[in-house]
Amino acid sequence: MSTMRAAVCVEPGKMALEERPIPKPAADEVIVRVEASGVCGSDVRGFHGTHPEIEHYPIILGHEFAGTVVELGTDVAAPAVGTRVTVEPLAVCGVCRGCVRGTYQLCNSLKLNGHHYEGSFAEYTTAKARFCYPIPTEMDMETAAFGEPVAVAVHAVKRAQVALGDFVVILGAGPIGNLCMQVAKAAGARTLITDVDSRKLTVAKKTGADLTANATSEPVRELVLALSNGDGADVVLECAGAAATLGESVHLARKGGTVVAVGFTAAETDAVSLTTVTIRELNLLGTVIYAWDFPATVDLLATGAVRTKPLTTHRYSLETFVEQADTIAAKPRGMIKPMVLPQKS
């Protein structure tokens, strides 16, 4: 077979199911038969035409995926054909300052599946061989497709230097917020996660949150102080990407605590009290994607320390994904992680 089906974002706001040639691998790439691909907020921005890194259309979106290696580039010795993998969907130059220092997430020429080149909402896609990670035989592909967002959470928790016994507050109980909560728990933290959607908080409880709070009805700042003897949280992870929660985040951390902006508003400026950051000597950090985080991610998924099944609220074939793209992009309440299953019809 030389062709494949793909869900193509033809232009902002328009999806179409197309027959495309199966891609050929570059020398350092493999071809992956995509068996599960999560829908991310950046895919929604790409659909709407508002993602700053997606500059050309038509494009096949999608970058959270897992599948089976079916073809190797000429320079690839491993993974072998037939290997089941979760994929770190990056291409990096290897020679810039970020790459040479080992912080390849800061590569000056960083490219991602579904952003700069074709992604995973298709039956087949390309991946760099070095960024394909074998998964245990007992791990199902939907779980493995969470490798990318779990790696985001692992990287954020590492940036925050979460330690055993820390009190960690997570703002936003969407996929990334929930996964940050679970990774922080795996690091030995006590967690409080907040949201305005009670259904997401119910899922957070199922996946291990120590405490939850609905920000529409509970005074989060007072609750954090009450739970910390008046000190505030050791770590605050802002995962909602909203102006209100970003502004509130610095008021929830204890003196000398850490605030990590995991989400972002995409605004040119955001209202954050730098006076509070200064007088409380806070560590205010950013975090972007991941580097060297997939091995730990696979272990967390394999051991069940991070649970993903409660997060998958909707499943689509390529056909139904295209048909319901407008609804998915509207992010209806109760939707946490839509999953596209390209081999299903």
C-alpha positions as CSV (number, residue, x, y, z in Angstrom):
1,M,0.0,0.0,0.0
2,S,1.4,3.4,-1.0
3,T,-1.3,5.7,0.2
4,M,-2.8,6.5,3.6
5,R,-5.8,8.4,5.0
6,A,-5.1,11.6,6.8
7,A,-7.1,14.3,8.6
8,V,-5.8,17.5,7.0
9,C,-6.3,21.0,8.2
10,V,-6.8,22.5,4.8
11,E,-7.0,26.1,6.2
12,P,-7.9,27.6,9.5
13,G,-11.3,26.3,10.6
14,K,-11.5,23.6,7.9
15,M,-10.6,19.9,8.1
16,A,-10.8,17.3,5.3
17,L,-10.2,13.6,5.1
18,E,-7.6,13.1,2.3
19,E,-5.8,10.2,0.6
20,R,-2.0,11.0,0.9
21,P,1.1,9.2,-0.1
22,I,2.7,7.3,2.8
23,P,5.8,9.4,3.7
24,K,9.3,8.2,3.1
25,P,11.8,8.4,5.9
26,A,14.9,10.6,5.9
27,A,18.2,8.9,6.7
28,D,17.7,9.4,10.5
29,E,14.0,8.7,10.6
30,V,11.5,5.9,10.8
31,I,7.9,5.6,9.6
32,V,5.4,4.9,12.4
33,R,2.1,3.3,11.8
34,V,0.0,5.6,14.1
35,E,-2.3,3.7,16.4
36,A,-3.4,6.4,18.8
37,S,-2.9,10.2,18.8
38,G,-4.1,12.6,21.5
39,V,-5.6,16.0,20.6
40,C,-3.8,18.8,22.4
41,G,-4.7,22.4,23.0
42,S,-2.0,23.4,20.4
43,D,-3.9,21.3,17.8
44,V,-7.0,23.4,18.6
45,R,-5.0,26.6,18.1
46,G,-3.7,25.2,14.9
47,F,-7.2,24.4,13.7
48,H,-8.2,28.0,14.6
49,G,-5.1,29.4,12.9
50,T,-3.9,31.0,16.1
51,H,-0.8,28.9,16.9
52,P,2.3,31.0,16.5
53,E,4.5,28.1,15.3
54,I,2.1,26.8,12.6
55,E,2.6,29.0,9.6
56,H,1.6,26.9,6.6
57,Y,-1.6,25.2,5.5
58,P,-2.6,22.7,4.6
59,I,-1.0,20.7,7.4
60,I,-1.6,17.4,9.2
61,L,-1.8,18.3,12.9
62,G,-1.1,16.0,15.8
63,H,2.0,15.3,17.9
64,E,0.9,13.1,20.9
65,F,1.2,9.6,19.4
66,A,2.2,6.0,19.6
67,G,2.4,3.2,17.1
68,T,4.5,0.6,15.4
69,V,7.7,1.2,13.4
70,V,7.2,-0.1,9.9
71,E,10.2,1.3,7.9
72,L,13.7,2.6,8.7
73,G,15.8,5.3,7.2
74,T,19.1,4.4,5.7
75,D,21.1,5.4,8.7
76,V,18.9,3.8,11.3
77,A,19.8,0.6,13.2
78,A,17.2,0.8,15.9
79,P,14.4,0.7,16.8
80,A,13.7,-2.3,14.6
81,V,10.8,-2.7,12.3
82,G,7.9,-4.0,14.4
83,T,8.9,-2.2,17.6
84,R,6.0,-0.6,19.5
85,V,7.0,3.0,20.4
86,T,5.9,6.2,22.0
87,V,7.4,9.2,20.2
88,E,9.0,12.4,21.3
89,P,7.8,14.4,18.3
90,L,10.9,16.6,17.8
91,A,13.6,17.4,15.3
92,V,16.6,19.3,16.6
93,C,19.8,20.6,15.0
94,G,22.3,19.1,17.5
95,V,24.8,22.0,17.0
96,C,23.3,25.2,18.5
97,R,24.0,26.3,22.1
98,G,20.9,24.7,23.5
99,C,21.6,21.3,21.9
100,V,25.3,21.3,22.8
101,R,24.5,22.1,26.4
102,G,22.0,19.2,26.5
103,T,18.9,21.5,26.7
104,Y,17.7,20.5,23.3
105,Q,14.2,21.7,24.1
106,L,15.7,25.1,23.5
107,C,17.1,24.3,20.1
108,N,17.3,27.4,17.8
109,S,15.9,25.2,15.0
110,L,13.4,23.1,17.0
111,K,10.7,21.6,14.9
112,L,7.7,19.4,15.9
113,N,5.4,17.0,14.2
114,G,2.1,18.7,13.4
115,H,3.6,22.2,13.8
116,H,6.4,22.5,11.3
117,Y,5.9,19.3,9.3
118,E,3.2,16.7,9.0
119,G,1.8,15.2,12.2
120,S,0.1,12.2,13.6
121,F,-3.6,12.6,12.6
122,A,-2.9,10.1,9.8
123,E,-2.4,6.4,9.4
124,Y,1.4,6.9,9.1
125,T,3.9,9.6,10.0
126,T,7.6,10.2,10.3
127,A,9.7,10.3,13.6
128,K,13.3,10.7,14.4
129,A,14.7,7.3,15.3
130,R,16.6,8.8,18.3
131,F,13.2,10.0,19.7
132,C,11.3,6.7,19.5
133,Y,11.0,4.9,22.9
134,P,10.0,1.2,23.0
135,I,7.0,0.5,25.3
136,P,6.3,-2.7,27.3
137,T,4.2,-5.3,25.5
138,E,1.5,-5.0,28.1
139,M,1.1,-1.2,27.5
140,D,-1.8,-0.3,25.2
141,M,-1.4,2.3,22.5
142,E,-3.8,4.8,24.0
143,T,-1.7,4.9,27.2
144,A,1.5,5.1,25.2
145,A,0.1,8.1,23.2
146,F,0.1,10.0,26.5
147,G,3.9,9.9,26.5
148,E,4.2,13.4,25.1
149,P,1.9,15.2,27.6
150,V,3.3,13.1,30.5
151,A,6.8,14.2,29.5
152,V,5.6,17.8,29.6
153,A,4.5,17.2,33.2
154,V,7.7,15.4,34.1
155,H,9.8,18.3,32.8
156,A,7.7,20.9,34.7
157,V,7.9,19.0,38.0
158,K,11.6,18.6,37.5
159,R,11.9,22.4,36.8
160,A,10.1,23.1,40.1
161,Q,12.4,20.7,42.0
162,V,9.4,19.1,43.8
163,A,10.6,17.2,46.8
164,L,9.2,14.6,49.2
165,G,6.7,16.2,51.5
166,D,6.2,19.4,49.4
167,F,2.7,21.0,49.2
168,V,2.0,21.5,45.5
169,V,-0.9,23.5,44.2
170,I,-1.9,22.9,40.6
171,L,-4.1,25.5,38.9
172,G,-6.1,23.9,36.1
173,A,-7.3,20.3,36.0
174,G,-7.1,19.7,32.2
175,P,-4.8,17.0,30.8
176,I,-1.5,18.8,31.7
177,G,-2.7,19.9,35.1
178,N,-3.9,16.5,36.0
179,L,-0.7,14.9,34.8
180,C,1.4,17.4,36.7
181,M,-0.6,16.5,39.8
182,Q,0.1,12.8,39.3
183,V,3.8,13.3,38.6
184,A,4.1,15.6,41.7
185,K,2.4,12.9,43.7
186,A,4.9,10.3,42.3
187,A,7.7,12.6,43.6
188,G,6.2,12.5,47.1
189,A,4.2,15.7,47.2
190,R,0.8,16.5,48.8
191,T,-1.4,18.0,46.1
192,L,-4.3,20.4,45.7
193,I,-5.7,20.9,42.2
194,T,-8.2,23.6,41.2
195,D,-10.5,24.2,38.3
196,V,-13.8,25.7,37.4
197,D,-15.2,22.5,35.9
198,S,-16.4,20.1,38.6
199,R,-16.2,17.1,36.1
200,K,-12.5,17.6,35.7
201,L,-12.1,17.8,39.5
202,T,-14.0,14.5,39.8
203,V,-11.5,12.9,37.4
204,A,-8.6,14.5,39.3
205,K,-9.9,12.7,42.5
206,K,-10.0,9.4,40.5
207,T,-6.4,9.8,39.5
208,G,-5.1,10.5,43.0
209,A,-5.4,14.2,43.9
210,D,-5.2,14.6,47.6
211,L,-7.4,17.7,47.5
212,T,-9.5,19.5,44.9
213,A,-11.2,22.9,44.9
214,N,-13.7,24.5,42.5
215,A,-12.4,28.0,42.0
216,T,-15.9,29.3,41.3
217,S,-17.2,28.5,44.7
218,E,-14.2,28.1,47.0
219,P,-11.7,30.9,48.0
220,V,-8.5,29.2,46.8
221,R,-6.1,31.6,48.4
222,E,-7.7,31.2,51.8
223,L,-7.8,27.4,51.4
224,V,-4.1,27.3,50.5
225,L,-3.2,29.3,53.5
226,A,-5.4,27.1,55.8
227,L,-3.7,24.0,54.5
228,S,-0.2,25.3,55.0
229,N,-0.3,26.9,58.4
230,G,-0.5,30.3,56.8
231,D,2.7,29.9,54.8
232,G,1.5,29.1,51.3
233,A,2.4,26.3,48.8
234,D,6.0,25.1,48.3
235,V,5.3,24.9,44.6
236,V,2.5,26.4,42.4
237,L,2.1,25.0,38.9
238,E,-0.1,27.2,36.7
239,C,-1.5,24.9,34.1
240,A,-4.7,26.6,33.0
241,G,-3.0,29.1,30.7
242,A,-5.4,31.8,31.9
243,A,-4.8,35.4,32.9
244,A,-6.7,35.1,36.2
245,T,-4.8,32.0,37.4
246,L,-1.4,33.3,36.2
247,G,-2.0,36.5,38.2
248,E,-3.2,34.5,41.3
249,S,-0.3,32.0,41.2
250,V,2.3,34.2,42.9
251,H,-0.1,34.9,45.8
252,L,-0.4,31.2,46.6
253,A,3.3,30.4,47.1
254,R,5.1,30.6,50.4
255,K,8.1,32.9,50.9
256,G,11.0,31.4,48.9
257,G,8.6,29.2,47.1
258,T,8.4,28.3,43.4
259,V,5.9,29.2,40.7
260,V,6.1,27.5,37.3
261,A,4.2,28.9,34.3
262,V,3.3,25.6,32.6
263,G,0.4,27.1,30.6
264,F,0.5,30.4,28.8
265,T,-2.1,32.9,27.6
266,A,-0.4,33.8,24.3
267,A,-0.8,37.5,25.2
268,E,2.0,40.0,24.7
269,T,1.9,40.9,28.4
270,D,0.3,39.3,31.5
271,A,-0.6,40.8,34.8
272,V,1.7,39.2,37.4
273,S,2.7,41.1,40.6
274,L,6.5,41.2,40.3
275,T,6.5,43.1,43.6
276,T,5.1,40.0,45.2
277,V,7.8,37.9,43.5
278,T,10.5,40.2,44.8
279,I,9.4,40.8,48.4
280,R,8.6,37.1,48.9
281,E,11.7,36.1,47.0
282,L,9.8,33.7,44.8
283,N,11.3,31.5,42.0
284,L,9.3,32.4,38.9
285,L,10.0,29.9,36.2
286,G,8.9,29.0,32.7
287,T,9.0,25.5,31.2
288,V,8.8,24.3,27.7
289,I,8.1,20.8,26.4
290,Y,10.8,18.2,27.6
291,A,14.4,17.0,27.3
292,W,15.6,13.6,28.5
293,D,12.2,13.1,30.1
294,F,10.8,10.2,28.1
295,P,12.6,7.3,29.8
296,A,11.1,8.4,33.2
297,T,7.8,9.0,31.4
298,V,7.6,5.4,30.1
299,D,8.4,4.1,33.6
300,L,5.7,6.2,35.2
301,L,3.1,4.9,32.7
302,A,4.3,1.3,32.8
303,T,4.2,1.1,36.6
304,G,0.8,2.8,36.9
305,A,2.2,5.7,38.9
306,V,0.5,7.9,36.3
307,R,-2.9,6.8,35.2
308,T,-4.3,8.0,31.9
309,K,-7.5,6.1,31.2
310,P,-9.8,8.4,33.2
311,L,-8.5,11.3,31.1
312,T,-9.6,9.9,27.7
313,T,-13.1,11.2,27.5
314,H,-13.7,11.0,23.7
315,R,-12.5,8.7,21.0
316,Y,-12.6,9.3,17.2
317,S,-11.7,7.6,14.0
318,L,-10.2,9.8,11.3
319,E,-13.6,10.1,9.7
320,T,-15.5,11.2,12.8
321,F,-12.6,13.4,13.9
322,V,-12.9,15.4,10.6
323,E,-16.7,15.4,10.9
324,Q,-16.7,16.7,14.5
325,A,-13.7,19.0,14.3
326,D,-15.7,22.1,15.1
327,T,-17.2,20.5,18.2
328,I,-13.8,19.3,19.4
329,A,-12.2,22.7,18.8
330,A,-14.9,24.3,20.9
331,K,-13.6,22.3,23.9
332,P,-17.0,21.5,25.4
333,R,-17.2,21.2,29.2
334,G,-16.3,17.7,30.4
335,M,-13.9,17.0,27.5
336,I,-10.5,16.3,28.8
337,K,-8.5,14.3,26.3
338,P,-9.9,13.4,22.9
339,M,-8.1,10.5,21.3
340,V,-7.9,9.9,17.5
341,L,-7.5,6.2,16.5
342,P,-6.3,6.4,12.8
343,Q,-6.5,2.7,12.1
344,K,-10.2,2.6,13.0
345,S,-12.9,3.3,10.5
